[in-house]
C-alpha cells in the first residue's frame, strides 16, 4: 500500500471512529466503500467505468443509477425513464406477486372442487339410503296388508278381507261394511304391470304395490343398484317407473295401469 493510500485509509478509519464506529466489519466496509481494499489498478478501472461518459453517441448520452451493481446505459437526452435494471427488478416483483396470487387461486379452486365432490357423493349416498328405506316401507306395508287380510278372512270377515286384499292401507282404514249385493255388483279394480313399448304384459294384480314390485324386479335384473321412483297420473290412472341416472330421471318404459273389471254383465251398456 502506497503512502497516499495509507493516509487515505487512516483518514477513513479516523472519521468512522469519530462517528463511534469501532466494529471491525463496519470499518472494513468503510474502507471498501472508499475503494481502499482494492488494488490500484482495479480501483482505477472501476472509477473509470463509473465515470464513463459516452458523450453524444447517435443523439444519446450515458446514464447510471445509484446502484453501483447496475451498468451504465445509453438513453436519449429527452428520455425520462430510469434505470432499466431497476425497472426489471420491479417487473420481477410484480410477476412474483401474480404467480403467488395464481397459486392461491388454484389452491382455493382445488379445495372447492374437493368440497363439491364430497357434497355430490353425500347426496348420492343419501338418495340411495332414502330408496332403501322406501323399499323397506313398501315391503312392510304389503306384509301388513296381507296379515290384516288373513286375520279377517280367518275370522269370517270375507268382505272386509276382500277390501284389504285389493286396496292399500289408507283405504282399508276407511272401509265400512257394504251390502253383499252392492259389493257383488261393484266393479273390481285390478292393476296391469306392463312395458307397452316392447308389447310385454307382466301380469295383473289386485294391488298397485304388487304390480309395481313386479316392474321394479324386472328392471333390477339388469340394473340392481339403480334408484327408482314412480310418477302417477291421477287422471288416467297410469303410474310410470323412472330411474335416476346421475342428476336426471329417465323413463324406463315400465308402467302400471289401473283397470276396472265389471262384476256382472250390463245389457244396457251395449245399447
Phi, psi and omega in degrees: 000130180288164182297322181294320180290326178295317178297320179295320180295318179297322179295318179298316181294319181297317179295323179294320180290327176296333176271017176065034175259115180236353181292129182302322181295320180291325177294322179293323178294323177297318178294322179295319179298327178276004178062031181265352177266003179257161174290156179303323181293315180295317179298319180294320180294318179295319178297322179294319179295318182291328180267011184300130177234109182277007176058209183261093182253110182055037179080008180245153178236161179283152179213155178213165179242181184287344180276113183294344180279350180268133182291166172284144179225166180261141175210156179295154183298327181262016180272114183274356185294150183273201183296126180295330180287326173294319178296321178297323177297321178295317178299319178300318179297319180296315181295321178298316178296321179295318179296321178295319178296318179297318179298318179295321178295320179296320178295318179296319178297319181295319177296321179294319180296317180296319179296320180293317178297321179295320179295318179297317180296319178297322180291321177298317179296321180294318180295322178295319179295319178299318179297320179297316180294322178295320179295319178295322179295320178297316180298316179296324180294316180297318179295322179295318178300316181296319181296316180295316180298319179296319181295317179295320181295320180294334181259019172082005180270073186296316182297314180296320179298320179299315180297319180293318181295330187254014178214172180272173185301315180305320178291325181294327179297326184266004186292145179231154177301137180237156177294138183299320179294320179294320179294320181293327181276343183290141178292151180262134179265127176233168184231127183256121175267128186202168172233089186302323183296328179263357181068032183249128172252118184281326180159172178243138187225156180280347178228149177294326181298319180293318179296319179293322179299322178296316179299315181296320180297321179296317182289323183288350174296325179263329182231080188292336185252005184291147178272125186245156177206163181241137174243117187251132174264109186291338182288312182258000177069026180252129177250129184251133179273127179237153180241139178273117178244102184067239179266355186253157171247127183239142179290139180264346183094345179276134180222157172240121184252132178276128182233147174249125180252123181295140179273343180212159180284132179249102183298327182290341181290338180273350185286000000 
